[in-house]
């Protein structure tokens, strides 16, 4: 009887050690282990969101700081040649009310392609969400969004950054990193990740 108790306690102790070691390793890498794994790059939650001003497919300039007081979702993507990226954007547009329920009042996408190519692509895809041209990687490098793609540092991967009304980052997910290079996250999974991240970051 005593031997069984000792063996049982040993198993519990080993299980606890394994759990906490695994948990610590996951937190150190910043990689999530869900259906669509992602990393959390820098700047991350709690940090000030770098300001930028870029030409938009709407014909005007988009300046992040001008939207202080609103919640903005930035979507960095590979650009014109990445059709899954545009499918992602169309899916987001279709489910716009679901993002608004999370308090997101503005969504913009950012790529390193020239503005004229983006304007044509937006027209072809019937998109109303503004797409910003960042050929000099001003915003892309400020958010290190060009560190998670398949095409090297010249293009972004598949990064989402939610900026709160106070100008600080509330949630971030870099889906485009190795080894999976995810380019299209179903909206239900994306919304679930945002909700979980916001809950975690406000605890």
KEKE-3310 file (N, C-alpha, C; in steps of 0.2 Angstrom, whole numbers, plus 5000, padded with zeros to 4 digits):
npx = (5004:5009:5020:5013:5007:5018:5024:5013:5013:5026:5023:5014:5022:5032:5024:5020:5032:5035:5024:5026:5039:5037:5027:5034:5044:5036:5031:5043:5047:5036:5028:5012:5002:4990:4978:4981:4996:5006:5018:5024:5029:5040:5037:5027:5012:5006:5016:5020:5012:5021:5021:5015:5014:5006:5003:4986:4975:4963:4965:4969:4980:4985:4986:4992:4992:4982:4970:4969:4961:4952:4950:4961:4965:4979:4984:4997:5003:5009:5006:5002:5005:5001:4989:4981:4983:4974:4962:4961:4959:4947:4938:4939:4933:4920:4916:4915:4906:4908:4921:4919:4911:4921:4925:4934:4936:4942:4950:4965:4975:4993:5006:5021:5020:5019:5008:4999:4998:4992:4980:4974:4973:4964:4953:4950:4947:4936:4937:4934:4941:4954:4970:4987:5002:5018:5032:5045:5047:5043:5033:5033:5046:5046:5037:5043:5037:5041:5048:5043:5040:5039:5047:5059:5067:5061:5048:5032:5025:5013:5005:4996:4991:4984:4979:4976:4964:4972:4984:4992:4999:4987:4986:4994:4999:5009:5008:5014:5027:5041:5039:5028:5022:5009:4996:4983:4971:4957:4942:4934:4944:4954:4947:4944:4957:4961:4951:4956:4969:4967:4960:4970:4980:4975:4974)
npy = (4994:5006:5007:5009:5022:5030:5028:5034:5047:5051:5050:5060:5071:5071:5074:5087:5093:5092:5099:5112:5115:5114:5123:5135:5135:5137:5150:5157:5157:5163:5157:5152:5137:5133:5129:5137:5141:5155:5168:5181:5196:5210:5228:5222:5218:5230:5239:5255:5259:5261:5276:5280:5286:5283:5281:5278:5266:5272:5285:5294:5299:5288:5290:5284:5289:5299:5292:5291:5287:5278:5260:5251:5239:5232:5224:5216:5211:5200:5205:5209:5197:5187:5178:5171:5180:5190:5184:5182:5195:5198:5189:5195:5207:5203:5198:5209:5215:5207:5210:5222:5220:5217:5229:5235:5248:5252:5245:5241:5236:5232:5233:5230:5234:5244:5259:5260:5247:5241:5248:5243:5230:5230:5235:5224:5214:5219:5226:5236:5239:5249:5248:5250:5257:5253:5254:5258:5251:5258:5257:5243:5239:5245:5239:5226:5217:5212:5201:5189:5181:5172:5178:5184:5199:5209:5209:5208:5196:5188:5197:5202:5217:5224:5240:5250:5263:5271:5272:5261:5245:5231:5218:5205:5195:5185:5176:5172:5165:5154:5136:5135:5145:5152:5159:5162:5164:5157:5167:5164:5158:5168:5178:5172:5170:5184:5188:5179:5184:5197:5195:5189:5198:5208:5204)
npz = (5000:5005:4995:4983:4986:4986:4973:4966:4970:4965:4951:4950:4954:4944:4933:4936:4935:4921:4915:4920:4915:4901:4899:4902:4892:4881:4884:4883:4870:4864:4855:4850:4852:4845:4833:4822:4823:4830:4832:4843:4839:4840:4841:4855:4864:4876:4873:4866:4850:4835:4826:4809:4792:4778:4760:4754:4746:4745:4740:4749:4763:4776:4792:4807:4820:4819:4822:4835:4850:4844:4840:4831:4819:4812:4797:4791:4776:4762:4749:4732:4724:4733:4734:4744:4754:4750:4749:4763:4767:4760:4767:4780:4777:4774:4786:4794:4804:4815:4819:4823:4834:4844:4846:4837:4826:4815:4801:4792:4779:4775:4764:4754:4741:4726:4725:4714:4709:4720:4720:4708:4712:4723:4717:4708:4717:4723:4735:4750:4761:4767:4759:4762:4755:4757:4752:4756:4767:4779:4790:4790:4795:4807:4814:4814:4805:4793:4796:4796:4784:4769:4759:4762:4769:4762:4760:4769:4781:4788:4798:4812:4821:4834:4839:4853:4859:4866:4860:4862:4859:4859:4856:4847:4833:4824:4811:4800:4801:4800:4803:4795:4788:4787:4778:4777:4789:4795:4798:4810:4819:4819:4826:4838:4843:4844:4855:4865:4867:4870:4883:4890:4890:4898:4910)
capx = (5000:5014:5023:5008:5006:5025:5024:5008:5016:5031:5020:5011:5028:5035:5019:5020:5038:5034:5020:5029:5044:5034:5024:5039:5047:5031:5031:5049:5047:5031:5024:5006:5001:4984:4977:4985:5001:5009:5023:5022:5035:5041:5034:5021:5006:5008:5021:5017:5012:5025:5016:5017:5009:5007:4998:4981:4971:4957:4967:4972:4985:4983:4991:4990:4991:4976:4965:4969:4954:4949:4954:4963:4968:4983:4985:5003:5003:5014:5005:4999:5006:4999:4981:4978:4982:4969:4957:4960:4956:4940:4935:4938:4928:4913:4914:4917:4903:4911:4927:4916:4909:4927:4927:4938:4933:4946:4955:4969:4981:4999:5010:5027:5019:5017:5001:4995:4997:4987:4973:4971:4971:4958:4947:4949:4944:4930:4938:4933:4946:4960:4977:4992:5008:5024:5038:5051:5046:5043:5029:5035:5052:5045:5033:5046:5032:5045:5053:5039:5037:5043:5050:5064:5065:5058:5040:5029:5023:5005:5005:4990:4992:4978:4981:4970:4963:4977:4990:4997:4997:4984:4986:4998:5000:5013:5006:5018:5034:5043:5040:5021:5021:5002:4994:4976:4968:4949:4940:4933:4950:4957:4943:4946:4964:4960:4948:4960:4974:4964:4959:4976:4984:4972:4974)
capy = (5000:5012:5008:5012:5029:5033:5028:5039:5054:5052:5051:5067:5076:5071:5077:5094:5096:5092:5104:5119:5116:5115:5130:5140:5135:5140:5157:5160:5158:5167:5154:5149:5130:5131:5126:5141:5144:5161:5171:5187:5199:5216:5229:5218:5220:5235:5244:5260:5257:5266:5280:5280:5289:5280:5282:5273:5265:5277:5291:5299:5296:5285:5292:5280:5294:5303:5288:5290:5286:5272:5254:5249:5232:5232:5218:5216:5205:5199:5209:5207:5190:5182:5177:5169:5186:5194:5180:5184:5202:5198:5186:5200:5212:5200:5197:5216:5216:5203:5213:5228:5218:5217:5236:5237:5253:5253:5239:5243:5231:5236:5229:5234:5235:5251:5261:5259:5240:5239:5251:5239:5224:5231:5235:5218:5210:5222:5228:5243:5240:5252:5245:5255:5255:5254:5252:5259:5247:5262:5254:5236:5238:5248:5233:5220:5213:5209:5196:5183:5179:5168:5181:5188:5205:5214:5209:5206:5190:5188:5199:5207:5221:5228:5246:5253:5270:5275:5271:5256:5238:5227:5211:5205:5188:5184:5169:5170:5163:5147:5132:5134:5151:5153:5165:5164:5162:5158:5172:5162:5157:5174:5182:5168:5172:5191:5188:5176:5188:5203:5193:5187:5204:5213:5201)
capz = (5000:5005:4989:4978:4987:4984:4966:4964:4972:4961:4945:4950:4954:4937:4928:4937:4932:4914:4914:4921:4910:4894:4899:4902:4886:4876:4885:4881:4863:4861:4850:4852:4850:4843:4826:4818:4828:4828:4836:4845:4838:4844:4848:4857:4869:4881:4870:4861:4843:4831:4821:4802:4788:4771:4755:4754:4740:4745:4737:4754:4767:4782:4798:4813:4826:4818:4824:4843:4853:4841:4840:4824:4817:4806:4794:4786:4771:4757:4743:4726:4722:4738:4733:4750:4758:4748:4752:4770:4768:4758:4772:4785:4775:4774:4793:4797:4810:4820:4822:4827:4841:4848:4847:4832:4822:4808:4799:4786:4777:4773:4760:4752:4734:4724:4726:4708:4709:4725:4718:4704:4715:4727:4712:4705:4722:4726:4743:4753:4767:4764:4758:4762:4751:4761:4748:4759:4773:4785:4795:4791:4799:4813:4818:4812:4801:4787:4799:4797:4778:4765:4753:4765:4773:4757:4761:4776:4782:4789:4805:4814:4827:4837:4843:4857:4859:4869:4855:4864:4856:4864:4854:4841:4831:4818:4808:4794:4802:4798:4797:4792:4784:4786:4774:4777:4795:4795:4803:4817:4822:4820:4831:4844:4845:4847:4861:4870:4868:4874:4889:4893:4891:4902:4917)
cpx = (5004:5018:5019:5007:5013:5025:5019:5010:5022:5029:5018:5017:5031:5030:5019:5026:5038:5030:5023:5035:5042:5031:5029:5043:5043:5031:5037:5049:5042:5027:5018:5005:4994:4984:4981:4990:5004:5014:5021:5029:5035:5040:5028:5016:5009:5013:5017:5018:5016:5020:5019:5012:5011:5001:4993:4978:4965:4959:4970:4978:4982:4988:4988:4988:4984:4970:4965:4962:4950:4953:4955:4967:4972:4985:4991:5003:5008:5013:5002:4999:5004:4992:4978:4978:4976:4962:4955:4957:4949:4936:4934:4933:4921:4911:4915:4913:4905:4917:4924:4914:4915:4929:4932:4934:4936:4950:4958:4974:4987:5003:5016:5026:5018:5010:4997:4994:4992:4980:4970:4969:4965:4952:4945:4945:4938:4931:4937:4938:4952:4966:4982:4999:5014:5031:5045:5052:5046:5039:5031:5041:5050:5041:5037:5042:5035:5049:5049:5036:5042:5048:5056:5062:5062:5051:5038:5027:5015:5004:4999:4993:4986:4980:4975:4969:4968:4984:4995:4994:4993:4984:4990:4999:5004:5012:5011:5025:5035:5040:5033:5020:5013:5000:4987:4973:4961:4947:4938:4939:4954:4953:4944:4952:4964:4957:4952:4966:4972:4963:4965:4980:4981:4971:4979)
cpy = (5006:5013:5011:5019:5033:5034:5033:5046:5056:5053:5058:5072:5077:5075:5084:5097:5097:5098:5111:5120:5117:5121:5136:5141:5138:5148:5161:5162:5162:5163:5150:5142:5128:5129:5130:5145:5151:5163:5178:5192:5206:5222:5224:5221:5224:5240:5249:5258:5263:5269:5279:5284:5286:5281:5276:5272:5269:5283:5296:5296:5294:5287:5288:5285:5298:5299:5287:5291:5281:5266:5252:5243:5233:5225:5219:5210:5205:5204:5206:5200:5185:5182:5175:5175:5190:5190:5181:5190:5202:5195:5191:5205:5209:5199:5204:5217:5212:5206:5219:5227:5218:5224:5239:5241:5254:5247:5242:5237:5235:5231:5233:5235:5242:5252:5259:5251:5238:5242:5246:5232:5224:5232:5228:5213:5213:5224:5235:5244:5244:5248:5250:5253:5258:5252:5253:5255:5252:5259:5246:5234:5240:5243:5226:5215:5210:5204:5189:5180:5175:5171:5186:5195:5211:5214:5207:5199:5190:5190:5204:5210:5225:5234:5249:5260:5274:5275:5266:5249:5234:5220:5211:5197:5189:5177:5167:5167:5156:5142:5132:5139:5152:5160:5167:5160:5162:5163:5170:5161:5163:5178:5178:5170:5179:5191:5185:5180:5194:5201:5192:5194:5210:5210:5204)
cpz = (5000:4999:4984:4979:4985:4977:4963:4965:4967:4954:4945:4950:4947:4932:4929:4934:4925:4912:4914:4916:4903:4894:4899:4896:4881:4877:4883:4874:4860:4856:4853:4849:4848:4836:4821:4822:4825:4834:4838:4845:4842:4839:4849:4862:4875:4879:4866:4854:4839:4826:4814:4798:4781:4766:4755:4747:4740:4742:4742:4757:4773:4787:4804:4819:4825:4821:4832:4845:4850:4841:4833:4824:4811:4804:4789:4782:4766:4751:4737:4724:4727:4738:4740:4755:4756:4750:4759:4771:4766:4764:4778:4783:4776:4781:4797:4804:4816:4823:4826:4834:4846:4849:4842:4827:4815:4807:4792:4785:4774:4770:4757:4744:4732:4724:4720:4707:4714:4723:4713:4707:4719:4723:4710:4711:4726:4734:4744:4758:4764:4764:4758:4759:4755:4758:4751:4766:4780:4791:4796:4795:4806:4818:4817:4808:4795:4790:4799:4790:4774:4760:4756:4768:4768:4758:4768:4775:4782:4797:4806:4820:4828:4841:4846:4856:4862:4865:4857:4860:4861:4862:4848:4839:4824:4815:4803:4794:4800:4804:4793:4787:4782:4783:4774:4784:4794:4800:4810:4821:4824:4826:4838:4847:4848:4854:4866:4872:4872:4881:4893:4894:4895:4909:4921)
residu = (UNK:UNK:UNK:UNK:UNK:UNK:UNK:UNK:UNK:UNK:UNK:UNK:UNK:UNK:UNK:UNK:UNK:UNK:UNK:UNK:UNK:UNK:UNK:UNK:UNK:UNK:UNK:UNK:UNK:UNK:UNK:UNK:UNK:UNK:UNK:UNK:UNK:UNK:UNK:UNK:UNK:UNK:UNK:UNK:UNK:UNK:UNK:UNK:UNK:UNK:UNK:UNK:UNK:UNK:UNK:UNK:UNK:UNK:UNK:UNK:UNK:UNK:UNK:UNK:UNK:UNK:UNK:UNK:UNK:UNK:UNK:UNK:UNK:UNK:UNK:UNK:UNK:UNK:UNK:UNK:UNK:UNK:UNK:UNK:UNK:UNK:UNK:UNK:UNK:UNK:UNK:UNK:UNK:UNK:UNK:UNK:UNK:UNK:UNK:UNK:UNK:UNK:UNK:UNK:UNK:UNK:UNK:UNK:UNK:UNK:UNK:UNK:UNK:UNK:UNK:UNK:UNK:UNK:UNK:UNK:UNK:UNK:UNK:UNK:UNK:UNK:UNK:UNK:UNK:UNK:UNK:UNK:UNK:UNK:UNK:UNK:UNK:UNK:UNK:UNK:UNK:UNK:UNK:UNK:UNK:UNK:UNK:UNK:UNK:UNK:UNK:UNK:UNK:UNK:UNK:UNK:UNK:UNK:UNK:UNK:UNK:UNK:UNK:UNK:UNK:UNK:UNK:UNK:UNK:UNK:UNK:UNK:UNK:UNK:UNK:UNK:UNK:UNK:UNK:UNK:UNK:UNK:UNK:UNK:UNK:UNK:UNK:UNK:UNK:UNK:UNK:UNK:UNK:UNK:UNK:UNK:UNK:UNK:UNK:UNK:UNK:UNK:UNK)
# end
